[in-house]
Amino acid sequence: MSGLERLQERARRVRVRAAVRGWEYRQRRHAKGAWLRLRQVLSEAASAWELPEREAERLLAEGYPTEAVGSELEPPRIIVFVPEERLRSIDERAPVPLRLGPELLGARCLALVRFR
């Protein structure tokens, strides 16, 4: 690889990093940081489970607080951290992969279990 090719490759990597950084800044500015906050909430979770709305409402009635980022998404979602023992008592739960994919983003009610 010649000196010119190395320089061009280095310039390409700098442009890629700048584009990624620009995208991240736009996401924070336009979404008011909702995606970043959602990722932070998910980083605290060991597992995620989709629940029927009535079960999520029952958890809220029991006093489990919702994560604010859920109401910032469109459509709004109920996101709540619950102990694993309480989650086992819900028969209609379905596991959801912990990544920003269609399964997680399509779930209207999410129960998350924190790492121990």
C-alpha positions as CSV (number, residue, x, y, z in Angstrom):
1,M,0.0,0.0,0.0
2,S,1.5,3.3,-1.1
3,G,1.6,6.4,1.1
4,L,-1.2,8.0,-0.9
5,E,-3.4,4.9,-0.5
6,R,-2.8,4.9,3.3
7,L,-3.7,8.6,3.5
8,Q,-6.9,8.1,1.5
9,E,-7.8,5.1,3.8
10,R,-7.2,7.2,6.9
11,A,-9.3,10.1,5.5
12,R,-12.1,7.6,4.7
13,R,-12.1,6.3,8.3
14,V,-12.2,9.9,9.6
15,R,-15.2,10.7,7.4
16,V,-17.0,7.5,8.6
17,R,-16.4,8.4,12.3
18,A,-17.7,12.0,11.6
19,A,-20.8,10.7,9.9
20,V,-21.6,8.3,12.8
21,R,-21.0,11.1,15.3
22,G,-23.3,13.4,13.3
23,W,-26.0,10.8,13.2
24,E,-25.8,10.3,17.0
25,Y,-26.0,14.0,17.6
26,R,-29.0,14.3,15.3
27,Q,-30.7,11.4,17.1
28,R,-30.2,13.1,20.5
29,R,-31.4,16.5,19.2
30,H,-34.5,15.3,17.2
31,A,-35.6,12.5,19.5
32,K,-34.7,14.5,22.6
33,G,-32.4,11.6,23.5
34,A,-35.2,9.0,23.7
35,W,-33.2,6.4,21.8
36,L,-30.2,6.9,24.0
37,R,-32.3,6.6,27.2
38,L,-34.1,3.5,25.9
39,R,-30.7,1.9,25.2
40,Q,-29.6,2.9,28.8
41,V,-32.7,1.3,30.3
42,L,-32.1,-1.9,28.2
43,S,-28.5,-2.1,29.3
44,E,-29.7,-2.6,32.9
45,A,-31.9,-5.5,32.0
46,A,-30.9,-9.2,32.1
47,S,-34.1,-10.2,30.2
48,A,-37.1,-8.7,28.5
49,W,-40.7,-10.0,28.4
50,E,-43.7,-8.9,26.4
51,L,-46.9,-8.8,28.5
52,P,-50.6,-8.4,27.8
53,E,-51.8,-4.9,28.6
54,R,-54.0,-6.1,31.5
55,E,-51.0,-7.7,33.2
56,A,-48.9,-4.5,32.7
57,E,-51.8,-2.5,34.3
58,R,-51.8,-5.0,37.2
59,L,-48.1,-4.4,37.8
60,L,-48.6,-0.7,37.8
61,A,-51.5,-1.0,40.3
62,E,-49.1,-3.0,42.5
63,G,-46.8,0.0,42.6
64,Y,-44.1,-0.9,40.1
65,P,-43.0,2.3,38.5
66,T,-42.8,2.8,34.7
67,E,-39.7,3.9,32.9
68,A,-40.2,7.4,31.6
69,V,-38.7,6.6,28.2
70,G,-41.6,4.4,27.4
71,S,-44.0,7.4,27.2
72,E,-41.5,9.3,25.0
73,L,-41.8,6.7,22.2
74,E,-44.5,6.6,19.5
75,P,-46.7,4.8,20.1
76,P,-46.2,5.0,23.9
77,R,-45.1,1.8,25.7
78,I,-45.3,0.6,29.2
79,I,-41.8,-0.4,30.3
80,V,-41.5,-1.6,33.9
81,F,-38.7,-3.4,35.9
82,V,-40.1,-6.3,37.9
83,P,-38.4,-9.0,40.1
84,E,-37.9,-12.3,38.4
85,E,-40.1,-14.1,41.0
86,R,-43.0,-11.8,40.2
87,L,-42.6,-12.3,36.5
88,R,-42.7,-16.0,36.8
89,S,-46.3,-15.7,38.2
90,I,-47.5,-14.2,34.9
91,D,-48.5,-17.0,32.6
92,E,-49.0,-15.0,29.4
93,R,-45.4,-13.5,29.2
94,A,-43.4,-14.0,26.1
95,P,-39.6,-13.6,25.9
96,V,-38.3,-10.7,23.7
97,P,-34.6,-10.4,22.5
98,L,-32.8,-7.6,24.3
99,R,-31.9,-5.6,21.1
100,L,-33.5,-2.8,19.2
101,G,-35.2,-5.1,16.8
102,P,-38.8,-5.5,15.6
103,E,-39.8,-7.8,18.5
104,L,-38.8,-5.3,21.2
105,L,-39.9,-2.2,19.3
106,G,-43.2,-3.8,18.5
107,A,-44.1,-4.7,22.1
108,R,-46.5,-2.3,23.7
109,C,-45.9,-3.6,27.3
110,L,-42.5,-4.7,28.4
111,A,-41.4,-6.2,31.7
112,L,-37.6,-6.1,32.3
113,V,-35.6,-8.1,34.9
114,R,-32.6,-6.3,36.3
115,F,-29.2,-8.0,36.5
116,R,-28.6,-9.3,40.0
